[in-house]
Amino acid sequence: MRRRLSSEPETGRVESLNQDGAGVVHAGKAVFVAGALPGELVRFVRRRAHSQYDEAELDAVLEPAAARVTPRCAHFGTCGGCALQHLDGAAQLEIKQQQLRAALERIGKVTPREWLAPVTGPQWQYRRRARLGARYVRSRERSMVGFRERLSSHVAELRHCEVLSAPVDNLLEPLGALLTALSIRERVPQVEASVADECTVLVLRVLDAPSDADRLLLLEFEARHGLRLYLQPGGLGTVRPLREPEAMLDYVLPDFKLRLKFLPSDFIQINAELNRTLVTRVVQLLELDEQSRVLDLFCGLGNFTLAMARQAASVVGVEGDAGLVARAAGNATANGIANAVFHSANLASADIDFAGWARGPYSHVLLDPPRIGARELLPMLARLAPRRLVYVSCHPGSLARDLGELVHEHGFKLLAAGVADMFPQTAHVESVAVLAPGA
């Protein structure tokens, strides 16, 4: 039975932040208070009950933390796109490093020999990829486009976004006006933005086909804002440009003289500048030379693979998405790289070690898995026994679990670990770990 929550304000001291960036107060059970910071005395009102914790709305900060700052965005607190704008940037990094340290110690029972300096980039207007909600509100007779509200499925009413890359940061209201004018205004639930180095694409999820009049409005919007619109009537395989030819999306990795092409539906790292820095840092941490034979697992469209190929004898990239594999091979050819080959394989399969590419030998391994980690691959990595293994992670918990197994069950040493600030102003923790076989 769902417990009825009291609307009476309560007072408590914030002990820490949870993985979503909300302050944690223990008052009978854990209460997550969005907008509260560690050490603060706050007044809050419980809004949602769960079996192990409650969610609460911040009513007042009675004793503010020294690291509290004024949020840059006028919509912070209502919009759910950011969680930490009220926390100083340096303090955000320190908390993320603490969360990584705690996960490694508590889950993996491991501690690196060295803590790496954080990989940092821009704090604002960094987000080149975003999935935005769209909703026609009948009571207001208009559509809104933006991130969801906190503690709600409603789309936040946004005029401008401080973290989206230009030009999308200033297109939320124009997009809302465009959707309002369409005959299918109530059948467009999502807009996905991709900002490449020389082109911006917006993918509209359309549950009904646009009319001829709608298409004219869409084409006018394209021309007025100098971007390209795509329509997505079904799954990712249905994404098509409003008009031919397809837009050529790409980004550069200047340290390696690379230009990588991708489609609007492809996965890329959302922070362009941070990604450039991270690729350079990872290649340095691998300590490659002209004799190195590298295996890149979860290689995507070749983001790390091709950079490593510039410094190694050979690189094998493996990815589960056959489309990304094709783009990676095309990127290798376009950049004049002949020492990189790519394979499509289900990297979550228990039979992965029977694949020919998995037998090696490899002197170095890089893996950059999704949030669930790479547990199925760990025995294979142990058998390969690379001279150096770098693990790029987007989830401290799965990283800690995998590192613990590599160290305690497979004899690796955890040489170094640290965070990469891929998502400033949010609680998301990206991190890097470096391992080598045990003595």
N, C-alpha and C positions, 0 to 999 in steps of 0.2 A: 504494500500500500504506500502511495506517495505521501510523505509527511507534509502537513500544512506548515508553511513558513510564517513566522511572525514578521510584521512590517516594522517592528520596533527597532530603532538603531542600537547597535552594540559598539563597544570599544575594545580594542585589542592592539597588541604590539606585533608588528610584522617580523617574522623570523627569517624568511628567505623568499626567493622567487621560485615558482614552479616552472615547468618546461614551456609554458605558454606566456611567461612573463608576468603573471599575477602574483601579488603578495600573498604569502601563506601566514595565516593567523590560526592558532590553535585555541578554539573556544568550544569545548565539548568534543568536537572533532575538527578536522582541518577545514578551514574556510579560505577560499581563493578570492582575493579582492583585487580586481583589475585596477591599475593605476596607483597601487600602494607599493612602497619600496622598503627593503630591509632596514630594520631599526626604527621605522616610523611608528608613532602612536596614531591610530586612525579610528574614525567612526564609520561604520558600514551597516548596510541593510542586506540581509540574505534574500536572494531572489530565486535560486534554483537549488533543489535538494537532490543529492545523490547518496548512494549507500555508504560511500567512504568519505565523501566531502560535500560541502555546499559551495555554491558560487554566490558572490555578493557584489553589490554596487557600492563604490566608495562614496561616502556622504561628506566626509571632511578629513583633512590631514591636521591633526592636533599638534604633532611634533614632527616637522619635516626632516628628512635626511639631508646631510650636507651636500650630497651629490644630486639632489633634485634640481631640475632646471625648468624653465618655462617652455612648454612644447612649441615647436616652430609652426605646426599645422593648426589652423583654426578648428579643424574637424576632429582633432585627437580627443579621445574619450568617447566619442560617438562611433566613429569609423573603426572597424576591427582590423584594418590593414596593418597598423603598427601597434606595438605593445609597449615600447620603451622610450618614446620621445621625451618623456619627463625625466629621463636619467642621462646624466652627462656621458658623452661618448667614451671617454676613457674608463669610466665606471662600468659601462656596458661590456667593454672588452674584458675587464677584470672579472665580472660576474660570469661571463661565458667561459673564461679560463677556469674559474672555480667549479663550474658545472662539469666541465670535461674532467678535471682532476677528481672530483667526487665520484663520477661515473666509473672512471678507471679503477679507483680504489675500492669502491663498494661492489661493483658488478664483476669486474675483471680481476680484482685483487692484484693489480699491477701498478707500477710507478715507473715512468720513463727516467733514464739516466740524465736526460736534459730536457728542459722545457723550452720549446722554440718561441721566438718572438712572434707575436701575432702578425698574420698577413692582413694588411689593411688597405682600404681604398676609399672612394668617396662615401660620405655619409648621407648625401641627398641626391635626388634625381639620378639614381643609379640603376633603377629597376627597368631593364629593357624588355623583360617578358612579364606579363601579368594576365591573369584570368579575372575579368571583371563581371560582376553581376549586372543584369539589366532587368528593369521591371516597370511596367506601365501602371501607374497609380491612378485609378479612376477618380478618386475623390479630388485629386489635384489636376486631373486631365493632362497628365504629362508623364513621360518616361524618365527614369533616373538610371544613371550608369555609374558604377563605382564598386568599392569593396562592401562586404556585408557589415551591418552594424554589430557592435558587441552584444552578446547575449540575445541575438535576434537573427532571423533569416531575412530581414528586410534589407534592401539596398540603401546604404547611407547616402544622404543628400550632399554631394560634394561639388564644389566649384572648381577646386584645384587640388592637385596631389603633390606633396613635397618629395615623394620618393620615386615616382614614376619618371622615366626618362622623357626628355623633350622629343617630339611635340605632344606626346600623349598626356603629359601632366596638365596641359591646358585644354584638352579636348573633351573632358567629361561632360560639361554643359552642352557644347555643340553636338556631341553624340546623343545626348538625351533629347535635344530638339529634333535631330534627324529621325530618331526612332519614333518620336511622337507623331511626326508627319506621315509615317508609313501606314499603309492599310493593315499590315501584319504587326502593328506595334505591341500587341499582347502575345505575340508568338516569337519574340526574340528574347530569350532568357539570359544570354551570355555574349560577351565580347572579349575576344582574346587578342592581346596586343603583342606585336613583335617589332622591336626597334633595331634594325640593322645599321651598319655604318653609313649606308647611303640610301636607305629606303625604310619606310615604316609601313607595316601591314596590320590591318585590323580584320579579324575573322569573326563574322557574325553567325552565331548559332541560330538557324531559322527553322522553326517547326512547321511553317507553311512556306510555300514558294512566294517570293515577292511578285507583285503585279508589274505590268509594264510601267505604270506611273511610279511605282516604288523604285524600279531600276533606274529611272531617270534621276530621281532624287539622290540615289546612292552614287551615281556617276558624277553628279554635280558636287557632292560632298568630297569625293576623291579629288576632283580637279581643284576645288577651293582650298583644300588643306595639303595638297601635294603628297598624297599617300595612296596606298592601294587597299581595296576592300576585297575580302574573300567571303564566300558563303559556305556554311557547313550544315547541310540538311540532315545528316546522320552521324555516323562514327567518323573517326579521324580520316578514314579513307575517302570520305565524301567531300573533303575541303577542296574547293575550286575557286579560281579567281572570278570576280565579277565580270571581267573582260580579259581577253587574251592580249599579249602573252603573259605567262606567269612572271611575277616579280622575281628578280634575282637578289636574294638575301645573302649577305656575307658579313664576316668580321675578320679583323686582322690580328695576328700575333706578331708584332713587329720585331721582338727579340729573335724570332726564328724565321723571319721573312716568309710568313705564311698568310694566305688568305683562304678562309674556309667558307664554303657555301652551304646553305641549309634551307629547308622549306619552312613555311610558317608553322606547321604542325610538329616540327622536330624539337627534341629537347636540346636546349643550350643552357649554359650557366647564365643566370639572370643579371649578374653584375659584370659588365664588360671589362671595366678597368681592373677589378679585383681578379677576374679570371686570368687576364694577361699576367698579372703579378704572380698568381698562384701557379700557373703553368711553369713559369721561370723558376719559381722556388722548388717545385716538385722535381724538375729536371736536375737542379743543383743537388737536392737531397739524395737522388738516386746515384750520383757520382758515376755517371756513364763515361765510357771511353770508346775508342774506335773498334774495340773487340767485343763490346757488349751485345748480348742477345736478349732482347726484352720481350716480355709478355704483358700486354695491356688488356686487362679484363674489365668489361663494361665500358668499352672504348667509345661508344657513341659515334659521332661523325668524325672522329679522329682528333679531337681537341688536344689531348696529351700525346697521342700516338705519333702524329706527324712531327711534333716538336722533338720528341725523343729520337725519331728517325734521323734528324739532322746531326745527332751526336753519337749514334750507335751503329753497330755493324748491321743489325736487322731488328725489326719490330714486328710482332704478331699481335693484331688487335682482334678482340672477340666481343661480340655484342648480340643480344637476343633479338633486336629489331632488325629484320632484314633490310628495311628501307634505309636505316641509318648506316648499315654496313655498305650498302651501295653508294651512299653519299660519301662515306669515308674513303672508299676506293677511288671515287671520282675526285675527291680533294687531293689524294696522293698524286694522281696523274696530273691534275691541274697545277700542282706545285712542283712538278718534276722530281718526285720522290719515288724511287724504284725499290727501296729496301724495306718497304712496309707492305704486309699482306693482311687481309681481313677475312674473318670467318663469322658466320651466323650460328649461334648455339644457345640453347636454353641453359643459362648459367645457374639456374636453381635446380637442375636435374641431378639426381644421385649418380647417373651414369656418365657424367661429364668427363671423367678421367679416361673413358674409352676412346675419346676423340683423338685423331692423329696429332692435332696441334698441341694437345695437352701433355704429350710425352716429353717435350723439351728436346735438347737441354736449353735452359735459360739461365743467364747470369743475374738478371734483374726482373722483378715483377712489380707492376703497378695495378692496383685495383681501386675502383671508384664506384661502389655498388649503390643501389637505392637504399631507402631507409631500413629495409629489413636486414641489411648486411649481406655477408658472404659465407655463411656458416657451411653450406654444402661444399664449398671450394677449399676449405682449410686442409683436409687430408691431402688433397692434390698439391697444394702449395708446400706442405711439409715434404712430400716426395720430391718435388722439384728442387728444394733446398737452394733458393737463389742467394746470391751473395748479398743482395740488398732487396728489401721489400718495402714499398711505400703504399700506405693505405689512406685514401682520401674518403672522408665519411661525412654524411649529412645528418647523422643521428648518434649522439654520444653513447646511448644505451647499447645499440647493436655493435658499435665499434668496440666498446669495452668488453662485451661478451666475446667477440671474435679475437681480440688481442689476448684476453685471458686464456682462451683455448690454445692460441698459437704459442704462448709463453709456457703455460703449465703442462700442456699435453704434447706439444710438438717441438719443444726445446728452443724456440726463438728467444732472442733478447730484444726488449723494447728500448731502443736507443734514444728516441726523442718523440715528443708530441707537442702539439700546440693548436690554437684555433686560427681559422681564417674567417674574417668578418664579411661573409658573402651577403648577409641580410641585415645591415645596420637598421636600428630603430625597431627591430623585432627580437624575439627570444630564440630564433633559430640559431643553432650552433653547428657550424661547419668546422671540420678539424682534419689534421694531418698527423699520421704516425709513421715512424721509421723503424724497421726491424731488420735483424740479421740473424743467421743461424747461431745457436749457442756454441760455446767453446767446447 
